[in-house]
Amino acid sequence: MTTGDDDLEPIDAEIVEPAGSPDFTPTVTAPSFSDVTGYTEAGVPTFDHVRDKIEKRTTTAIGSQELSEMSREAAELDEAIAKRDDAAKRKLDEMRKSLGL
């Protein structure tokens, strides 16, 4: 079936932006050499790099101290539990002797 419109040429479409539309072009810039490496091109460390390094060392030292303190507390707790278990065992042995077992 033909309608007679087969002889017409196709129309090319184009994108028309409405007046006053915002510009959505990305404004992203690549990081600089110093942002990536932490050093300037002359080899001098940046302030942010030095600060991050100091903060990392500080937090590592604080974490190590907390772990060592926790291990002392854990050792004291283990010792107290062992003493309690030993006392309970002695009491149980004493009760068995008194019963003649």
CORKA-V844805 format. One record per backbone hydrogen bond with DSSP energy under -0.5 kcal/mol. NH is the residue of the N-H (numbers start at 0). CO is the residue of the C=O. E is the energy in kcal/mol with one decimal. If there is no record, write none. Layout:
# CORKA-V844805
nh=NH co=CO e=E
nh=NH co=CO e=E
This chain:
# CORKA-V844805
nh=6 co=3 e=-0.5
nh=7 co=4 e=-1.5
nh=15 co=13 e=-0.5
nh=16 co=14 e=-0.5
nh=20 co=17 e=-1.4
nh=23 co=21 e=-0.6
nh=35 co=31 e=-1.8
nh=36 co=32 e=-2.6
nh=37 co=33 e=-1.8
nh=39 co=43 e=-3.0
nh=42 co=39 e=-1.8
nh=45 co=37 e=-2.9
nh=49 co=45 e=-2.1
nh=50 co=46 e=-2.8
nh=51 co=47 e=-2.5
nh=52 co=48 e=-2.0
nh=53 co=49 e=-2.3
nh=54 co=50 e=-2.7
nh=55 co=51 e=-2.3
nh=56 co=52 e=-2.1
nh=57 co=53 e=-2.5
nh=58 co=54 e=-2.6
nh=59 co=55 e=-2.1
nh=60 co=56 e=-2.2
nh=61 co=57 e=-2.5
nh=62 co=58 e=-2.4
nh=63 co=59 e=-2.3
nh=64 co=60 e=-2.2
nh=65 co=61 e=-2.5
nh=66 co=62 e=-2.3
nh=67 co=63 e=-2.3
nh=68 co=64 e=-2.4
nh=69 co=65 e=-2.3
nh=70 co=66 e=-2.0
nh=71 co=67 e=-1.7
nh=72 co=68 e=-2.1
nh=73 co=69 e=-2.6
nh=74 co=70 e=-2.3
nh=75 co=71 e=-2.5
nh=76 co=72 e=-2.4
nh=77 co=73 e=-2.6
nh=78 co=74 e=-2.2
nh=79 co=75 e=-2.3
nh=80 co=76 e=-2.4
nh=81 co=77 e=-2.3
nh=82 co=78 e=-2.3
nh=83 co=79 e=-2.2
nh=84 co=80 e=-2.7
nh=85 co=81 e=-2.3
nh=86 co=82 e=-2.4
nh=87 co=83 e=-2.3
nh=88 co=84 e=-2.2
nh=89 co=85 e=-2.4
nh=90 co=86 e=-2.3
nh=91 co=87 e=-2.3
nh=92 co=88 e=-2.5
nh=93 co=89 e=-2.4
nh=94 co=90 e=-2.2
nh=95 co=91 e=-2.2
nh=96 co=92 e=-2.1
nh=97 co=93 e=-2.0
nh=98 co=94 e=-1.3
nh=99 co=95 e=-0.7
nh=99 co=96 e=-0.7
nh=100 co=95 e=-2.8
